[in-house]
Amino acid sequence: MVSIFSTDIGGIPIIGLGTWDLRGRTCARMVEQALRLGYGHIDTAEMYNNEREVGEGLRACGLGRAEFFITTKVWPSHFAARDLERAAKESLSRLRLSEVDLLLLHWPNPQIPLRETLGALCKVKRMGLARSIGVSNFTVALLDEAVAIADEPLVCNQIEMHPFLDQSKVVAACRRHRTAVVAYSPIARGGAAGNALLTRIGKAHGKTAAQVSLRFLVQQGIAVIPRTSRRERLAENFAIFDFELSQQEMAQIASLADRGGHVVDFAFSGSPKWD
Ligand SMILES: NC(=O)c1ccc[n+]([C@@H]2O[C@H](COP(=O)([O-])OP(=O)(O)OC[C@H]3O[C@@H](n4cnc5c(N)ncnc54)[C@H](OP(=O)(O)O)[C@@H]3O)[C@@H](O)[C@H]2O)c1
């Protein structure tokens, strides 16, 4: 069975709440309730424009600092060394924390040398502003390059991942580098919920299609950060640790994947395409 507490890398909890697009009181309330329910991890970013509300939720949940794991991300327009350090400090000030658990580069930025950005990211870690550091939306080639340059471990590559997208190459690269995979859009922005195969498999376990989509990922040791603005779905998305998909079911779900199955069509200007 999968542990609900953490992946084996960087102490990243296996399930967290994604907060992109959560705003105002809804954001603070969902963060608070998620942590109370047992989600160990909250995912935000300077670009989400909700770090203040995420911070409110963290304080309202009543947990001690060691009891939750918070990730934030630096936007690529702040990847020059001085900008990165300032962006990290501003995120901490909005969150009202002295340190985040994980600080990520949000998207690759080919306009700024990776060596400069990684140097600044490693420095921010050594300054004690982030317990761990990592990347997001890095291809195999970029991850190989980043790991070779960085003089601190890159514990995470946060990438789009769900049953409709084949990310096997980048997952293999992450495993090779001992970099945890954190899956964003793990229920395909809600698309998993309507899928016939996932619904059928879910029925056999008394679970929903969204729960099958999440279980499919965590059963491979991949951390998930589903987002919801609805309290009842917080509980639904968390209830994935009391059943197991058979090998045959895992293979059937894997057959839904497509190399072009992205649901997120954004890419930072000039970012390399997935290979
Ligand atoms: N690093 C990056 O570049 C990047 C990119 C995209 C996302 N992310 C992170 O990953 C998080 C999750 O990804 P996401 O927000 O793109 O997509 P997602 O979590 O796959 O899907 C969220 C959508 O699914 C719905 N939903 C949630 N639970 C459901 C359930 N049990 N049944 C049916 N529908 C359900 C939600 O609607 P309701 O609110 O109505 O429940 C929402 O519309 C983000 O919030 C963000 O933190 C990171």
PDBQT file of the ligand as one rigid body, heavy atoms in Angstrom, charges set to zero:
ROOT
HETATM    1  N1  LIG A 301       3.755  23.843 -12.461  1.00  0.00    +0.000 N 
HETATM    2  C1  LIG A 301       2.857  24.222 -13.353  1.00  0.00    +0.000 C 
HETATM    3  O1  LIG A 301       3.179  24.770 -14.409  1.00  0.00    +0.000 OA
HETATM    4  C2  LIG A 301       1.403  23.954 -13.081  1.00  0.00    +0.000 A 
HETATM    5  C3  LIG A 301       0.475  24.031 -14.134  1.00  0.00    +0.000 A 
HETATM    6  C4  LIG A 301      -0.857  23.756 -13.853  1.00  0.00    +0.000 A 
HETATM    7  C5  LIG A 301      -1.250  23.415 -12.561  1.00  0.00    +0.000 A 
HETATM    8  N2  LIG A 301      -0.327  23.374 -11.543  1.00  0.00    +0.000 N 
HETATM    9  C6  LIG A 301      -0.703  23.042 -10.133  1.00  0.00    +0.000 C 
HETATM   10  O2  LIG A 301      -1.421  21.819 -10.126  1.00  0.00    +0.000 OA
HETATM   11  C7  LIG A 301      -2.687  22.003  -9.515  1.00  0.00    +0.000 C 
HETATM   12  C8  LIG A 301      -3.711  21.046 -10.073  1.00  0.00    +0.000 C 
HETATM   13  O3  LIG A 301      -3.840  21.165 -11.477  1.00  0.00    +0.000 OA
HETATM   14  P1  LIG A 301      -5.097  21.862 -12.194  1.00  0.00    +0.000 P 
HETATM   15  O4  LIG A 301      -5.694  22.827 -11.259  1.00  0.00    +0.000 OA
HETATM   16  O5  LIG A 301      -4.597  22.314 -13.506  1.00  0.00    +0.000 OA
HETATM   17  O6  LIG A 301      -6.079  20.642 -12.534  1.00  0.00    +0.000 OA
HETATM   18  P2  LIG A 301      -6.742  19.412 -11.751  1.00  0.00    +0.000 P 
HETATM   19  O7  LIG A 301      -6.401  19.401 -10.324  1.00  0.00    +0.000 OA
HETATM   20  O8  LIG A 301      -6.471  18.192 -12.574  1.00  0.00    +0.000 OA
HETATM   21  O9  LIG A 301      -8.300  19.712 -11.952  1.00  0.00    +0.000 OA
HETATM   22  C9  LIG A 301      -8.959  20.771 -11.314  1.00  0.00    +0.000 C 
HETATM   23  C10 LIG A 301     -10.390  20.818 -11.872  1.00  0.00    +0.000 C 
HETATM   24  O10 LIG A 301     -11.043  19.571 -11.622  1.00  0.00    +0.000 OA
HETATM   25  C11 LIG A 301     -12.236  19.764 -10.858  1.00  0.00    +0.000 C 
HETATM   26  N3  LIG A 301     -12.295  18.686  -9.870  1.00  0.00    +0.000 N 
HETATM   27  C12 LIG A 301     -11.561  18.571  -8.729  1.00  0.00    +0.000 A 
HETATM   28  N4  LIG A 301     -11.859  17.414  -8.086  1.00  0.00    +0.000 NA
HETATM   29  C13 LIG A 301     -12.795  16.778  -8.840  1.00  0.00    +0.000 A 
HETATM   30  C14 LIG A 301     -13.497  15.561  -8.692  1.00  0.00    +0.000 A 
HETATM   31  N5  LIG A 301     -13.296  14.759  -7.666  1.00  0.00    +0.000 N 
HETATM   32  N6  LIG A 301     -14.395  15.229  -9.667  1.00  0.00    +0.000 NA
HETATM   33  C15 LIG A 301     -14.606  16.042 -10.737  1.00  0.00    +0.000 A 
HETATM   34  N7  LIG A 301     -13.973  17.225 -10.931  1.00  0.00    +0.000 NA
HETATM   35  C16 LIG A 301     -13.074  17.583  -9.972  1.00  0.00    +0.000 A 
HETATM   36  C17 LIG A 301     -12.121  21.148 -10.244  1.00  0.00    +0.000 C 
HETATM   37  O11 LIG A 301     -13.369  21.789 -10.188  1.00  0.00    +0.000 OA
HETATM   38  P3  LIG A 301     -14.044  22.224  -8.773  1.00  0.00    +0.000 P 
HETATM   39  O12 LIG A 301     -13.216  23.348  -8.242  1.00  0.00    +0.000 OA
HETATM   40  O13 LIG A 301     -15.435  22.623  -9.168  1.00  0.00    +0.000 OA
HETATM   41  O14 LIG A 301     -14.002  21.007  -7.902  1.00  0.00    +0.000 OA
HETATM   42  C18 LIG A 301     -11.232  21.889 -11.246  1.00  0.00    +0.000 C 
HETATM   43  O15 LIG A 301     -12.025  22.450 -12.279  1.00  0.00    +0.000 OA
HETATM   44  C19 LIG A 301      -2.972  23.504  -9.777  1.00  0.00    +0.000 C 
HETATM   45  O16 LIG A 301      -4.023  23.992  -8.999  1.00  0.00    +0.000 OA
HETATM   46  C20 LIG A 301      -1.624  24.087  -9.493  1.00  0.00    +0.000 C 
HETATM   47  O17 LIG A 301      -1.390  24.168  -8.090  1.00  0.00    +0.000 OA
HETATM   48  C21 LIG A 301       0.986  23.624 -11.798  1.00  0.00    +0.000 A 
ENDROOT
TORSDOF 0
